[in-house]
Amino acid sequence: MSKRLSMVLSFLAVSLMCAATAFAAAPQGKVVIGISKIVSHPALDAVVKGVQDELAAAKMNATFDVQNANGDMNAAASIANKFQSEKVNLAVGVATPTAQALVNTLKNTPIVFSAVTDPVKAGLVTSLKKGDKNVTGVSDMTPVKQQIELLMRMKKIKRLGHIYTSSEENAVVLANIVKQVCKEMHIEFVEATVTKSAEVKQATESIIRRVDAIYISTDNTVVSALSAVTDVAMKHKVPVMSADPSSSETYDVLAAWGFDYYKMGRATGKLIIEILKGKKPEQIPTRFMTKASDVDLMINLDVAKKLGIKVPADLVKVANTVKENGKLTKKQAK
């Protein structure tokens, strides 16, 4: 019996070693990550690039199915259904509408949101302090008051125009914040709403004669049509302040102060890696970009000159990006 038992145990040991080897190799197979973004513009594209670069730097064996909903919620829902049928290992929703579509459709797949202003009001998670079942992510709640105060340092304004998308939860949240900040600062709030990017020019024209400046938040629909805002604004000598530096560099925006969305993508990638390595999304609270290096300030001195605005020297000195004489100069991050 002893000899027979020894043979059986030896056989089991060899079998377990073989199984362990096979098991060790299996998880190293490629994971498929579905990425759904609401529109294509520099900031959201930078998030996607940041995610991909972070996973590449960590040597994660991943392939990406990157989809663009082109501002269409029906398309966002179709993308979510596509990811479900393809059984992606993890899905990423870049911006609120696409993240909502993923959460509504994928019930057994880990979902990571990114560039979402208020994930609680958007119904993605019930608390910022922890994730929900299969859902967590990175917020881009923007410092609205500080942005408007910065604008006021360059030009005193009595009436501030704000164009936003009435169907985007993040845009509505930010519009309410802008309205409250204007009330606190005794500035008249002048709003115009849109439902799609094709309406942005007309919305700008509807308020341009009643405002001293225009503030653009991280509203994806409006940012994707930023040239329509700046074209109208420059004709009427009205400065534009944006919360999205990445998307403002090639347009006539006086100043833009906000997050570096590539760095947000890298932060999102780190979170994805944690989940792929076994951490449950519900164990991860919503993350925020809190470092000084996470925020960029862009000043366009060419636009300032055309508008007859003198930008304080200290703002030019601290700006990460300065545009002058048609040349864009980026300072090296310290």
C-alpha positions in Angstrom: 0.0 0.0 0.0 2.8 2.4 0.9 4.6 1.9 -2.4 1.3 2.3 -4.4 0.4 5.4 -2.4 3.9 6.8 -3.1 3.4 6.3 -6.8 0.0 7.9 -6.7 1.4 10.9 -4.9 4.3 11.2 -7.3 1.8 11.1 -10.2 -0.3 13.8 -8.6 2.7 16.0 -7.9 3.8 15.8 -11.6 0.2 16.5 -12.7 -0.1 19.5 -10.4 3.3 20.9 -11.7 2.1 20.6 -15.3 -1.2 22.2 -14.4 0.5 25.0 -12.5 2.7 25.7 -15.5 -0.3 25.8 -17.8 -2.2 28.1 -15.4 0.8 30.5 -15.1 0.8 30.8 -18.9 -2.9 31.3 -19.3 -3.4 34.7 -17.6 -0.5 36.0 -19.6 -2.7 35.8 -22.7 -3.9 39.1 -24.2 -6.7 41.0 -22.5 -9.1 42.9 -24.6 -10.0 46.4 -23.4 -12.9 48.2 -25.0 -12.6 52.0 -24.9 -15.7 54.1 -25.8 -15.3 57.9 -26.1 -18.2 60.3 -26.7 -16.4 62.4 -29.3 -12.9 62.8 -30.8 -11.1 65.9 -29.6 -7.6 66.5 -28.3 -8.4 66.1 -24.6 -10.4 62.8 -24.9 -7.9 61.5 -27.5 -5.1 62.3 -25.0 -6.9 60.2 -22.3 -7.0 57.2 -24.6 -3.3 57.6 -25.5 -2.5 57.9 -21.8 -4.3 54.7 -21.0 -2.6 52.8 -23.8 0.9 54.2 -22.9 0.5 53.3 -19.2 -0.4 49.7 -20.0 2.4 49.5 -22.5 4.9 50.8 -19.9 3.7 48.2 -17.4 4.2 45.5 -20.2 0.5 44.5 -20.0 -0.4 42.2 -22.9 -3.5 44.1 -24.0 -5.3 45.0 -27.2 -7.7 47.9 -27.5 -11.0 48.3 -29.3 -11.3 52.1 -29.4 -14.7 53.3 -30.4 -16.0 56.9 -31.0 -19.7 57.6 -30.5 -19.5 60.9 -32.4 -21.7 62.6 -29.8 -24.6 60.2 -30.4 -26.1 58.4 -27.4 -27.6 55.8 -29.6 -24.1 55.1 -31.0 -22.8 55.0 -27.4 -25.4 52.3 -26.5 -24.5 50.3 -29.7 -20.8 50.4 -28.7 -21.7 49.1 -25.2 -23.7 46.2 -26.8 -20.7 45.5 -29.1 -18.4 45.2 -26.1 -20.9 42.9 -24.4 -21.2 40.6 -27.4 -17.4 40.5 -27.8 -16.9 39.8 -24.1 -14.2 42.4 -23.5 -12.2 41.8 -20.3 -12.6 45.5 -19.2 -14.4 48.5 -20.6 -13.4 52.2 -20.4 -15.9 55.0 -20.7 -14.2 58.3 -21.6 -16.6 61.1 -20.6 -20.0 60.8 -18.9 -22.4 59.7 -21.7 -20.3 56.7 -22.9 -19.6 55.7 -19.3 -23.3 55.7 -18.5 -24.0 53.6 -21.6 -21.4 51.0 -20.5 -22.8 50.9 -16.9 -26.4 50.5 -18.3 -25.4 47.5 -20.5 -22.4 45.7 -19.0 -23.4 44.0 -15.8 -20.6 41.5 -15.3 -17.6 43.3 -16.9 -15.3 45.7 -15.0 -15.9 49.3 -16.1 -13.5 52.2 -15.6 -14.7 55.8 -16.3 -12.4 58.7 -17.1 -12.9 62.4 -17.6 -16.2 62.3 -15.8 -17.1 65.4 -13.8 -19.6 64.1 -11.2 -19.8 60.3 -11.3 -22.4 60.3 -8.4 -24.9 62.6 -10.1 -24.2 60.7 -13.4 -25.4 57.5 -11.6 -22.1 55.7 -12.2 -21.3 55.2 -8.5 -23.3 55.9 -5.3 -20.3 57.4 -3.4 -17.0 59.0 -4.3 -15.5 57.1 -1.3 -15.8 53.7 -2.9 -16.6 52.1 -6.3 -19.8 50.2 -7.1 -19.9 46.6 -8.2 -17.7 46.5 -11.3 -17.4 50.3 -11.6 -14.8 52.9 -10.6 -12.8 55.6 -12.3 -11.2 59.0 -12.5 -13.0 62.4 -12.2 -12.1 65.6 -13.9 -14.1 68.0 -11.7 -12.7 71.3 -12.8 -11.9 74.4 -10.6 -14.5 76.7 -12.0 -14.2 79.6 -9.6 -10.4 79.8 -10.0 -10.8 79.8 -13.7 -13.2 82.7 -13.8 -11.1 84.6 -11.3 -8.1 84.1 -13.6 -10.2 85.5 -16.5 -11.1 88.5 -14.4 -7.4 89.2 -13.8 -7.1 89.8 -17.5 -10.3 91.6 -18.2 -13.0 92.9 -15.8 -16.3 91.5 -16.9 -19.9 92.2 -15.9 -21.6 89.6 -18.1 -20.3 86.1 -18.7 -21.5 83.9 -21.5 -21.6 80.1 -21.1 -22.6 77.6 -23.8 -23.3 74.1 -22.7 -25.0 70.8 -23.7 -28.3 70.4 -22.0 -28.3 66.6 -22.5 -24.9 66.0 -20.9 -25.0 65.5 -17.1 -21.4 66.7 -16.7 -22.2 69.9 -18.6 -25.3 70.6 -16.6 -23.5 70.1 -13.3 -20.7 72.5 -14.4 -23.3 75.1 -15.7 -24.9 75.2 -12.3 -21.5 75.7 -10.7 -20.7 78.5 -13.2 -24.1 80.1 -12.4 -23.4 80.0 -8.7 -19.9 81.4 -9.0 -21.2 84.3 -11.1 -23.8 85.0 -8.4 -21.1 85.1 -5.8 -18.9 87.3 -7.9 -21.8 89.6 -8.9 -21.5 88.8 -12.6 -24.5 88.4 -14.8 -24.7 84.8 -16.1 -25.8 84.6 -19.8 -26.4 81.0 -21.0 -27.1 79.3 -24.3 -27.7 75.5 -24.6 -27.1 73.0 -27.4 -27.9 69.4 -28.0 -25.2 68.7 -30.6 -22.0 70.3 -31.9 -23.7 71.6 -35.1 -25.7 74.1 -32.9 -22.7 75.6 -31.2 -22.1 78.4 -33.7 -25.7 79.6 -33.6 -25.8 79.4 -29.8 -22.7 81.6 -29.6 -24.2 84.1 -32.0 -27.4 84.2 -29.9 -25.5 85.6 -26.8 -22.3 87.3 -28.2 -23.7 90.8 -28.2 -24.8 90.5 -24.6 -21.5 89.3 -23.0 -18.1 90.6 -22.1 -16.4 87.2 -22.2 -17.3 83.5 -22.8 -16.4 80.6 -20.5 -16.2 77.1 -21.9 -16.2 74.1 -19.5 -15.1 70.6 -20.1 -18.3 70.1 -22.2 -17.3 67.5 -24.8 -19.9 68.6 -27.4 -19.0 72.2 -27.2 -15.2 71.6 -27.0 -15.5 69.5 -30.2 -16.9 72.6 -31.9 -14.6 75.1 -30.2 -13.6 76.8 -33.5 -17.2 77.8 -33.9 -17.1 79.6 -30.6 -13.8 81.4 -31.2 -14.6 82.4 -34.8 -17.7 84.3 -33.6 -16.1 85.6 -30.5 -13.1 87.1 -32.3 -15.3 88.9 -34.8 -17.0 90.6 -31.8 -13.7 91.2 -29.8 -14.9 88.9 -27.0 -12.3 86.8 -25.1 -12.9 83.1 -24.6 -11.7 81.3 -21.4 -11.6 77.5 -21.6 -11.2 74.7 -19.0 -9.5 72.5 -21.6 -5.9 73.5 -22.5 -5.3 70.5 -24.8 -8.1 71.5 -27.1 -7.4 75.2 -27.0 -3.9 75.4 -28.5 -4.9 75.7 -32.1 -7.9 78.0 -31.6 -8.2 81.7 -30.7 -8.7 81.1 -27.0 -7.3 83.8 -24.8 -6.5 81.5 -21.9 -7.2 77.9 -20.9 -6.6 76.4 -17.5 -7.4 72.8 -16.7 -6.2 69.3 -16.5 -3.5 67.6 -18.5 -5.7 64.9 -20.0 -2.8 62.8 -21.1 -1.8 62.5 -17.4 -5.4 61.7 -16.6 -5.2 58.8 -19.1 -2.0 57.6 -17.4 -3.8 57.7 -14.0 -6.7 55.8 -15.5 -4.3 53.2 -16.9 -2.8 52.7 -13.4 -6.3 52.0 -12.1 -7.0 49.6 -14.9 -3.8 47.7 -14.1 -4.8 47.3 -10.5 -8.1 45.7 -11.6 -6.5 43.4 -14.1 -4.2 42.2 -11.3 -7.1 41.3 -9.2 -8.3 44.3 -7.2 -12.1 44.7 -7.2 -13.5 48.0 -8.6 -15.7 48.4 -5.6 -12.6 48.6 -3.4 -11.3 51.6 -5.4 -12.8 55.1 -4.6 -13.2 57.7 -7.4 -9.8 59.2 -8.0 -9.1 62.9 -8.6 -6.2 64.8 -10.2 -4.9 66.7 -7.2 -1.2 67.5 -8.0 -0.1 70.9 -9.2 1.6 69.2 -12.1 -1.7 67.7 -13.2 -3.0 71.2 -14.2 -1.9 73.2 -17.2 -2.3 77.0 -18.0 -2.2 78.1 -21.6 -2.0 81.8 -22.5 -2.4 83.1 -26.1 -0.6 86.4 -26.3 -1.5 86.8 -30.0 -5.2 86.7 -29.1 -4.6 89.1 -26.2 -2.9 91.6 -28.6 -5.8 91.4 -31.1 -8.3 92.0 -28.3 -6.3 94.8 -26.7 -5.8 92.9 -23.5 -2.6 93.1 -21.4 -2.0 89.8 -19.7 -0.3 90.2 -16.2 3.4 89.2 -16.4 3.1 86.8 -13.5 0.5 84.8 -15.4 2.7 84.6 -18.5 5.6 83.5 -16.2 3.7 80.6 -14.6 1.9 79.4 -17.8 2.9 76.0 -19.0 2.2 76.9 -22.6 2.4 80.4 -24.2 1.5 81.2 -27.8 3.1 84.3 -29.3 3.8 85.4 -32.9 2.2 82.2 -34.0 4.6 80.0 -32.1 3.6 77.7 -29.3 6.1 77.4 -26.5 5.8 74.6 -23.9 7.8 74.8 -20.7 9.4 71.7 -19.4 7.6 70.2 -16.4 9.7 70.4 -13.3 
